[in-house]
């Protein structure tokens, strides 16, 4: 049979189920406490590492508790360099999961590249929304202005869940001073069946600034332009005089969180 007589090859596109609806993250009630071995290990770790924070906590998590089973989740925002620097001093090969939502500032992307070079990070994994979800939920790219929770859900929450499936623990850069929901945040918690480590929990904005200066680390280029907490470009504004740290995020709404940290215990 000649090449012209061969039947054309048909590529089948599998239909993905629709993702779950986005919750209002500040309306989420207290998640059920972990049970069984997970609860026992959480209690044991909290007792063993009580009072341990910062790089000391991070080191035991990376080297002792979760070797090769832990990842740092980073937005490469205004203070991300602190936890990334701590991690790089311990093991620069720890995976860093970076949520590239498709709506970030160009300055953030360039800052990521600069920190990768300067800190010698070897495993930055940029993840983003599934194209099927984007085509279905936000074909015009304006969902952020109509339903920011739904936008955060398919651009951040769902991609991160996929990326963390193969890890036992994640490291965050969250601090207690950032939002009312984080005031009582522990340094070690469990969320979605996975350990979540918050080594910067008790650091203040002054502590973070001093750390960056003492270690001569590069600042996010938007910080000096009045952006204190930096997320997606459409939902981030300069902090006005007298405003608090997060007042530039989702300004004019009661939204404080994107949803990726809504269920910690």
C-alpha positions in Angstrom: 0.0 0.0 0.0 1.4 3.4 -0.9 1.9 6.2 1.6 -1.0 8.1 0.1 -3.4 5.2 0.7 -2.7 4.8 4.4 -5.5 5.7 6.8 -4.9 8.9 8.7 -3.8 8.7 12.3 -6.4 9.9 14.7 -5.2 11.4 18.0 -7.8 10.9 20.8 -8.0 13.7 23.4 -9.1 12.3 26.8 -11.8 14.4 28.5 -10.8 15.5 32.0 -13.5 15.8 34.7 -14.3 19.3 35.9 -12.4 20.3 39.0 -14.2 20.8 42.3 -15.7 24.1 43.0 -13.6 26.7 44.7 -14.4 27.3 48.4 -14.5 30.7 50.0 -11.2 30.1 51.8 -12.0 32.3 54.7 -15.3 30.5 55.3 -13.7 27.1 55.6 -14.4 25.6 59.0 -11.8 23.8 61.1 -10.6 20.7 59.3 -10.9 17.3 61.0 -7.8 16.5 63.1 -5.6 13.8 61.7 -6.0 10.3 63.2 -4.0 7.1 63.5 -0.2 7.1 62.6 -0.4 10.6 61.1 -1.7 12.1 64.4 0.8 10.2 66.5 3.7 11.3 64.4 2.5 14.9 64.4 2.3 14.9 68.2 5.7 13.3 68.5 7.3 15.8 66.2 5.7 18.7 67.9 7.0 17.5 71.3 10.5 16.7 70.0 11.0 20.0 68.1 9.1 22.3 70.5 10.7 25.8 70.3 12.7 25.0 67.2 12.3 27.5 64.3 14.0 28.9 61.3 17.0 27.2 59.8 17.4 24.8 62.8 13.8 23.4 62.3 14.3 23.3 58.5 17.5 21.3 58.8 16.0 18.5 60.9 13.0 18.3 58.6 15.2 18.0 55.5 17.9 15.8 56.9 16.2 13.7 59.5 12.4 13.6 59.1 11.7 13.7 55.4 14.9 13.1 53.4 14.1 13.3 49.7 10.4 13.5 50.5 10.1 17.2 51.2 9.6 20.3 48.9 9.6 24.0 49.4 6.6 25.9 48.0 7.6 29.4 47.0 6.0 32.3 45.3 9.3 34.1 45.0 7.6 37.1 46.6 8.8 39.8 48.9 10.4 37.6 51.6 10.7 34.3 49.8 14.4 34.7 49.7 14.6 34.1 53.5 13.4 30.5 53.5 15.1 29.7 50.2 18.4 30.9 51.6 17.9 28.8 54.7 17.2 25.8 52.6 20.1 26.4 50.2 22.5 26.4 53.2 21.2 22.9 54.1 20.6 21.3 50.7 20.2 23.3 47.5 18.9 20.2 45.7 15.6 20.2 47.7 12.8 20.7 45.1 11.3 24.2 45.0 7.7 24.3 43.7 7.0 27.6 42.0 3.4 28.4 41.1 3.5 30.2 37.8 -0.1 31.3 37.6 0.2 33.0 34.2 -0.7 36.3 36.0 2.6 37.1 37.7 4.6 40.3 37.5 7.5 40.1 35.1 9.7 41.3 38.0 8.8 38.1 39.9 9.9 35.8 37.1 13.2 37.7 36.8 13.6 37.6 40.6 13.1 33.8 40.5 15.9 33.5 37.9 18.2 35.7 39.9 17.7 33.7 43.1 18.2 30.4 41.3 21.6 31.6 40.1 22.7 33.3 43.4 21.5 30.6 45.8 22.5 27.8 43.3 19.1 26.1 43.5 19.2 23.0 41.4 15.5 21.9 41.2 13.0 24.7 40.7 9.8 23.2 39.3 7.5 25.7 37.7 3.9 24.5 37.7 0.8 26.2 36.3 -2.9 25.7 35.6 -4.0 22.8 33.4 -4.8 24.2 29.9 -8.2 22.4 29.9 -9.2 24.2 33.2 -8.0 27.5 31.8 -9.9 27.1 28.6 -13.1 26.1 30.4 -13.0 28.5 33.4 -11.1 31.5 32.1 -10.9 31.6 28.3 -10.8 35.5 28.4 -8.3 35.7 31.3 -10.6 38.0 33.4 -11.9 35.5 36.0 -9.8 37.3 38.6 -12.1 40.3 38.4 -15.3 38.3 38.5 -14.6 35.4 40.9 -11.1 35.6 42.5 -11.6 32.5 44.6 -12.4 30.4 41.5 -9.4 32.0 39.7 -7.1 31.1 42.7 -8.6 27.6 42.7 -7.6 26.5 39.2 -4.5 28.6 38.9 -3.0 27.8 42.4 -4.8 25.2 44.5 -5.3 22.5 41.9 -1.8 22.7 40.3 -0.2 22.6 43.8 -2.2 19.5 44.8 -1.0 17.7 41.7 2.6 18.8 42.3 2.7 17.7 46.0 1.2 14.2 45.4 4.6 12.5 45.7 5.9 14.4 48.7 5.3 13.7 52.4 5.9 17.2 53.6 6.0 20.8 52.3 7.8 23.9 53.5 6.0 27.2 53.4 7.2 30.8 54.0 4.1 31.8 56.0 4.4 34.1 59.0 1.9 34.6 61.9 1.8 38.4 61.4 0.6 38.2 57.9 -3.2 37.6 58.4 -5.7 37.0 61.1 -6.0 33.4 60.0 -2.3 32.8 60.7 -2.1 34.2 64.2 -2.1 30.8 65.9 -0.3 28.9 63.1 2.0 26.2 64.5 5.4 25.5 63.1 4.4 21.9 62.3 1.0 21.0 61.1 -0.8 18.5 58.9 -3.0 19.5 55.8 -4.5 17.2 53.2 -2.7 14.2 54.7 0.7 15.9 54.4 3.0 17.6 56.9 3.4 21.3 56.5 6.4 23.0 58.0 6.4 26.7 58.7 9.9 27.6 59.8 9.3 31.4 59.6 6.1 31.3 61.6 7.3 33.6 64.5 9.4 36.0 62.4 8.3 39.6 62.2 8.6 41.9 59.2 11.6 43.5 61.0 13.2 40.1 61.5 12.8 39.3 57.8 14.2 42.6 56.7 17.2 42.2 59.1 17.9 38.7 57.8 17.9 39.8 54.2 20.3 42.7 55.0 22.6 40.7 57.2 23.0 38.0 54.5 23.2 40.6 51.7 20.4 38.9 49.8 18.7 40.5 46.8 15.2 42.0 47.4 12.3 41.6 45.2 12.5 44.6 42.8 8.9 45.7 43.6 9.4 46.0 47.4 11.0 49.5 47.1 8.1 50.5 44.9 5.6 50.0 47.7 4.6 46.4 47.2 4.9 44.6 50.5 3.1 41.3 49.8 3.4 40.3 46.1 1.1 37.9 44.3 -0.5 37.9 40.9 -0.3 41.3 39.1 -4.1 42.0 38.7 -4.8 41.3 42.4 -1.8 43.1 43.9 -1.5 46.8 44.6 0.9 49.1 46.3 0.3 49.4 50.0 -1.0 52.9 50.7 0.3 55.0 53.6 -1.1 53.6 56.8 -2.1 50.3 55.2 -1.1 47.0 56.7 1.2 44.4 55.3 -1.4 42.6 53.2 -3.7 45.5 52.3 -2.4 45.5 48.8 -3.6 41.9 48.1 -7.2 41.6 46.9 -7.8 45.2 47.9 -11.4 46.2 48.5 -12.5 42.6 49.4 -12.6 40.4 52.5 -10.3 37.9 50.8 -7.1 37.2 52.7 -5.9 33.8 51.3 -5.6 32.2 47.9 -6.7 28.8 49.3 -3.5 26.7 49.2 -3.2 27.1 53.0 -6.8 26.7 54.0 -6.8 23.4 55.9 -3.9 23.1 58.3 -4.1 21.5 61.7 
